[in-house]
Amino acid sequence: MKSGKDIHILIVDDVSENIQVAMNILREESYMFSFASDGQEALELIKCNSFDLILLDIMMPKVNGYDVCRQIKEMENVKDIPVIFLTAKADVDSISQGFLAGGVDYIVKPFHANELLVRVKTHVELALSRKALKEHSDEVQTKARLQAERLTKEIEENQCEMIYILMEVMESTSDETGQHIKRVADTSKLLAQYVDYLSDEEVNAIFLASPMHDIGKIAIPKHILHKPGRLTDDEMTLMKTHAEKGYDLLKNSKRRLTTAAAIIAREHHEKWDGSGYPRGLKGEEIHIFGRIVALADVFDALTHKRQYKNAWSVEDAVEYIKQNSGIHFDPFLVEVLVEHLPEFLEIMKQ
């Protein structure tokens, strides 16, 4: 905390003798002083200097003491400086106006030297204590915030680690390669970046959670997953259960990334016209996370070889997606893919 010689006091009075009297009394505490002879001059000094306390007369030219005090209390960086009115106005109404204007104390002239010393010292110490408490509170809050951010980061890193482990499990049970999963994640992130209402945090969540889109396939028999030919109707019905199974696997988590992964796992096979599965959601009933991953997944699947099909050309894949805009896919997302196709093709090359 500051000592007396570090305390800076502004004395405002249009009578120079009054300023001198106050300074002579307060020199006992080794305070530093500045002074102003009218309200306007005082306000200019307050804007450009750092004061610990202001002694303020009321009856002054240009701007009276009440208005000076009110303006001080409207200035964000100086509003906490204590103002003591030091004036000859002793009526109750004047005293009341002084406190309403924001003064912390009101001393009537003539005053005893000890009275001025004690009141100034008290308010200086109170102001310094409040400042110290605020700084301590800010420090505690900053430490708490940093600790919370660190814990949040650790939690998300743990979630990411779990996602990558499950990704590896999924790769071992599916015909989908790790490269497919990574491309879908990158494509989903790029699509999400063009959706204006998604925050950076949500874009990142889609990127990190999209690799889990087919996690439910770990519950599908291997002879169906790896069947080289066309699936029978019964096999296809069983295959379609992977969306709900993936959701069931993840739905009980309250963590941000796992919650996003649960949404994606359940909704990435829904279609814009309502003909998808598992719930037949339509249009914007489908979560934006699901709509994004649906398009990213199909685009990558079409343009890469699988056990049951050869890779399509980019032209044929894009034409198929355009034909299914508003049927299978969100029309806005299709527009994004077509308009920024070179950026998406870069992901394919990588």
N, C-alpha and C positions, 0 to 999 in steps of 0.2 A: 504494500500500500504506500501511496505517496507520503512524503514528509512535508512539513510546513513550507519549506523553501521551494517545493515543486508545485505548490498550489497556486493557480493563476486565477485572480479575482478581477472582474470588470466592475468598475464603479461608474454609474451613470447619473449625472446631476448637472443642471445648467448653471449652478453656482460653484465656482472653482474652490471657494473656501470650504464648502461642505465636503468636497472630494478630499481636500487636504486633511481635514479633521478625521475622516474615516480612515485614510491611509496611515496617519500618525498613530491611531489607536491599534490598527491591525498589524502594524510593523512588528509588534511584540511577538507575533507568531511567524515572522520571517516570510510572509506570503509575497508572491509576485503580483504586481498590479498593472492594469491598463485602465484608461478612463475615457469617457465620452461626455460631451457637453450638451448633447441633444439626442433624441430617440433615433433619428435617421443615422447619425454617426455610430451609435451603439449597434444598430442592426448590421451595418457594414463591417464593423469589427468582429461581430459574432460569426459572420459568414466566413471570415478569413482566419480566425484564430480559435484555439482550443481553450475554453474556460471551465473552471471547476465550480464557480459560483458567480452570480450577478447580483450586485446591490443596485436597486433601480428606484429613482425618484419618479413621481407621478406627473407633477406639473412642469412640463418642459415644452419648448418650441418644436415645431414640425410634427413630431409624433409623440403623443403622451405615453406615460409609463404603462398604462393598461394595454394599449394597442401594441406596444413593443413586446410585452409579455405574451400576448395572444399570438403574435407572429412567430415568436420563438417556439411556442408549443406546436406550431404547424410545420416547423422545419425538422425533418426526420432525424438529421444527424446531431441536432443540438437540443431537441425537445426535453431531454432528461436533465439538462443543467438546472440546478435549483435557483429560483429567483426570489430574493428577499426585497420587498418594498421598503424603502427608507425615505420617509416623507413626513411633511408637517401636517398632512390631512389626517385628523384624528376622529372624524365622525364615523358612526357605525356603517353608514352606506358606503363610504369610501373603502373601509376595511373589507366589507363584504365583496365589493367589486374586485379588490385586489386578489382575494382568494379564488373568486370565480374566473378571473383571468388566467389563473394557473400559478400564482405565487405560493411558496411553501411557508412564508412567514411575513409578518408586517410589523415594522419597527417605526414608532412615531418619534419625530424630532421635537425637542431635544431628547437625547437618550444618554444613559450612563455608559461609560466606556466598557465596563465589565459586561453590561447587557449585550452590547454589540459583539464583543469578543466571544462570549459564550454561545450566542445564537449562531454566529458565523461558523464557529468551530463545530458545533453540533450538526449543522446542515452539511458542512463539508464532509464530516466523517460519515454521516448517513448516506450521502451521495456516493462516496468512495466504497462504502460497504455494499450498496446496491450494485454498483458496477462490478465489484469483485465477485459477488454472488452470481451475477449474470454471466460473467466470463467463466466461472466454475461450472455453471449449469450448461453453457454452450459446449464446454470441453467434455463434460460427461455425456451430453447428447451426441457429440461428434464421435466419441469412443464407442458409444452404444450403436450408433449407425454403422460405423466401420465394422464392428463385431457382427452385427446383423448381416451386413453385406458379405462378410467373409463366410459366415455360416450358410447363407443362401448359395454362395458360390460352391461351397463344399457339397451341399445337398444336390445342386444341379450337376456337379461333376460326378457324384455317385449315381445319379439317374442316367447320365450319359454312359457311364461305365456299364450299367445294367443293360441299357439299350444295345450297346455294342456286343455284349455277351449274348444277348438274345438274338441279335442279328446273325452271329456265327452259328447259333443253334438252328436258326431258320434256314441258313444257307445249306447246312448239312442235311436238311430234310426236304429241300425244295430244288426244283430245276433252275430257280432264279439265282444268279451269281451275285457275289458281293459288289461287283461293278454295277449291276443293274440297280441295286439298292442305293449305292452312292449317287448314281446318275439321277435317280428319282428324287433323292434329297436335294441335289443341286438344282434340278429343274423346278421342284416345288418352291424352293427359296426364291428363284428368279421370278416365277409367276407371282409369288406373294409380294415381292417388292413393287410390283406394278398395281397392287390393290391399295388405293390411297388410304382407306380407313384402318388398315392394319398397322399396328405400331412396330417399331424395331424389335421389341420383345416378342411379339406374336410371330413376326417373320422368322426370328431365330428359333422359336418353339416349333414351327412347322419344319424347319430344316433338321432339327435334332430329333423330332418325333416321327417324321415320315418314314424312316427306315423300318418302323414297326408296323407298317400298313398291313402286311400279310402274316403277322406273328401267329394268327390263329391257325395257320397251316400246319403248325407242329402237332395239332390234334387230328389231322387228316391222315388216313392210312397211306403208307409209302407207295403201295401198288397203284393207288389212284394218282398221287402226286407225280409219279415218274412214268405213268402210262404214256407210251409214245404216240398212240393213236387218239382218236376222238373218244371222249367219255360218253358212257351211256347216260340215259336220263337219270337213272338212280344215282350213278356216280357223280353226275353234275349237281344233283340235289345235295348230296353229301359234301361236295366241294364247296358249295355256296355257304355252308354253315361256318366256314372259317372266319367270316366277317363278324358274326355274333360271338363266336368262340374267342376271337382276339379281344373283343370288347369285354367279355366276361373275365378274361385273364387280367385286364388292366383297370377295370372300372372302380375298384375299391380304393385306389390310391388317391390321395388329396394333393399330390405333388403336381406342379404346373406342367412339366414335360410329360409325365405319365398320363395325366388327364387329357392332354392334347393327343397323345398316341392312341388312347382309347377311342376318342372321337374319330380319328383318322381310320383306325382299324375297322370300325363299325360302318362308316359312311362312304368309304372310297369306291364302293360298287353301286352306290345309289346313282340314278340317272335323272337328268334335268326334267324329263317328261313324266317321271314317276314310275317308270318300268323297271327300275333297278331293284337291288336287294340289300339288306334283309327286310327293310320296313316299307319299301315303296315310297320313300320321301320324294317330294317334287320341288323343283325350283329352289328358292331360297330357304325352304324348309331344311335343305341339306346344308350342314355347317360349311362355311367357306374353307375350312381346313380339308374337309372331305372332297369338296369340288376341285380344289387345287391338286390334291394328290391323285384324284381320279384321272385327270387329264395328263399329269406327268407320268403316271404309271402306264397308261395306254400308249402314249407317244413313244416311250422307251421300248415297250414290249413290241410294238409294231415294227420299229426300225432295227431290231436285233433278233438274231436267230434263237429259236427255242427248239426243244426236242420234237415238238409237234408241228413246227412251221419254219419256213425260211424268213429271213429279214425282208421287210418291204423297203422299197426305195423311199427316200424322204418325200418326194413328190406325191407318191401314192398315199403315204401316211398322212400328209398334210391335207390332201384332198378328202380322205376318209373323215378326218376330224372336222373339216369344214362342213361336210355333208351332215355330220351328226351334231352340229352346233344347235342348241335349243332342243335337242332330242336326248343325246347322251350327256353332252357337256354344257357347262355354263357359257353362254354366248360371249360374255365379256372376256372370259379367260381364253377362249378360242381366238378372239381378236388380238389379245396380247401375244399369244404364241405366233400367230401369222405375221403381225407387224414387226415383231422382234426376233423372227426366226433365226437370223445369223447368230444371235447370242445363244440360243438354245442349241444350235448345231455345234457351237464351240464346246458345250458340255459333252456332247456325243463324242467329239474328237478326243477329249481328255480321257 
